[in-house]
């Protein structure tokens, strides 16, 4: 593993963490504003605000630890952890948005 790629990848992950935070805040606010949510759906959206950015930070920290321990280049796949998390969130949000009738104000 190259130190340059670990630093670059970690900086990208930290940038993605901020972007994921903004994505979840605005998308969940839009969904909650137009839909009547169950308690569980609301909790999933609330926890996603913290979980998605945390997956990016966790990925960056894990890569730094793996670099210090002399891991092989296969460890770069840990950078894909946030991609799995955001895909799961987007599927949940899109299904939630399409599944319920709109509320009228």
N, C-alpha and C positions, 0 to 999 in steps of 0.2 A: 504494500500500500504506500502511496506517495503522500507525503505530508501536505503538499500543495493541494491535492485533490480532497484530502480530508478537511482542510481549512475551507476550501471553496464550497464543498458540499455542506459543511456545517453552517456556513453563512447563508447559503441558499435555503437550508432548512429553517433557520431562524426568521428569514424573510417570509417564507411560506407560513410560518406560525402566525405572524401578524395578518397575513392575507386570509388565512383560514378563520381567524377570529372575526374579522370583519364580515366575511362571507356568512358565517353562521349567525352572527348577530342580526344582520339585515334580512337574511332569508327566514330565520325563525320568527322574527318580528312581523314580517309580511304574512307568513302562514298563520300566526296567532291572531293577527289583526283581521284576517278574512275568514277564518274557520273557527268553529267551536271544537276545542281540543279536550280530550280526556285528560285525567290527571297524569296518567302514564306517558302519554304523548308529550305533554308539556314538560315533564321531567326529562325525557330523552332529549328534547330540544335544549333545555337548560343545561344539562350536563355536556352536551356537544360543544357548547361554548368553551368549556375547559378542556375536554378530551382531545379535540382535534389539534389545537395548538400544542398541547402536551405531547402528542404523538410526534410532532416535529422536533420538539426540544429533546425528547427521549431518544429519537433517532440520532440527532447530532451528538449528544453526550455518549451514547453507546458507541458511535463510530470513533470518537476520540479515545475512549477506553480501549477499544479493540486495536487501535493504532499503537497505543502505548504497550499493549501486550504482544505486538508483533503478529497480528492476524494476517491472513492472506487476502488477496484481492476479492475473493468471493464475499467478503464482509460488506462490500459496497451495496449489496442487495438490501441491507438494512435501511438504506435511504428510501426504499420503496414502501416502508411501513406507513407513512402518512398517506400515500396514494391509496392504499387499501382502506384506511379510515375515512378518507374523504369520499371515496366511492360508495362505501356503506351509508354514509350520511346523505349523500345526494340521492341514492335510491330510496331511502326512508323519506326524505323531504318531498321528493317528486310523487311518491305513492300517497303520502299524506295529503299533498296539495290536490291530487286528482281524485281522491277517494271520498271526500265529504262535500255536501252542498255548501255554497257560499252563504254567509250570514248577511242579512241586510240591516243597515243602520237607519 
